[in-house]
Amino acid sequence: MGNVAQRICPRRVREPLLDGQDSASSLGTVRVPTNHVQLAVSLIGPGAYHSSVVVNGDEYSFSDGGIAFAQDLLSHTQMTEQRQQQGQQQASTSQPTVIDFGMSHYTGSQLKAKLESYFLPGTYDLLRKNCNTFSDVAIFYLVHKRMDKRYRAMEKLGSSFSGLVQGFSGGQYTPNPKAADFDIEKVIQEIDPDKVWATTGHASGGTTVRSADAMREARLAALSRASPTCDSAV
């Protein structure tokens, strides 16, 4: 009798995990974010900043080499040394400001894997796609927040006054054609961890659901209605 019931009842398979979701959440338990997120910011000139994102003490930053992984805020040390070598003796030598952004469900390796296709080597542009652009996108992916706009003020100002940027870069700035089509807001939308719940087609039984747990419960309820003898079959 039990074998017959098993043949006619649909098999209840575990729901596939969403991006960053662990097995505990797929079983209906509440996930607790365990990854500490920080933003490190250094003043490198009048209204100009260098930034990086720190996850559990590991630094992630963006340059012409792509997304870099380091420790001890290495990118900030290198930025200061580079500017001093270029004769900019007034380059900031103070320690970077580290801003706490709370906890995330996502690790640093997950962050890098998610964003590396958007921040490839050779696509860096001082205005359109720089370290602050990366940090803004990374912070959003990790904790659904955005960088303070003041840290990107130079880019916004420079896009309107190219002469200012030329002066800041020592006349070496030229637009990178590989960054011409980059749109930070479009990237934000594409990597939004919650975007799946803002789209159609994620409903069961005519009810729109807003979370993975709700979707699972709705599907199980629909399955029970379709096969009312499954739970009691032996």
Buried (B, 14 or more C-beta within 10 A) or exposed (E): EEEEBEEEBEEEEEBEEBBBBEEEBBEEEEBEBEBBBBBBBBBBBEBBBBBBBBBEEBBBBBBEEBBBEBEEBBBBBBBBEEBEEEEBEEBBEEEBBEBEBEEBBBBBEBBBEBBEEBBEBEBBBBBBBBBBBBBBBBBBBBBEEEBEEEBBBBBEBBEEEEEBBBEBBEEEBEEBEBBEEBEBEEBBEEBBBEEEBEEEEBEBEEEEBEEBBBBBBBBBEBBEEEBEEBEEBE
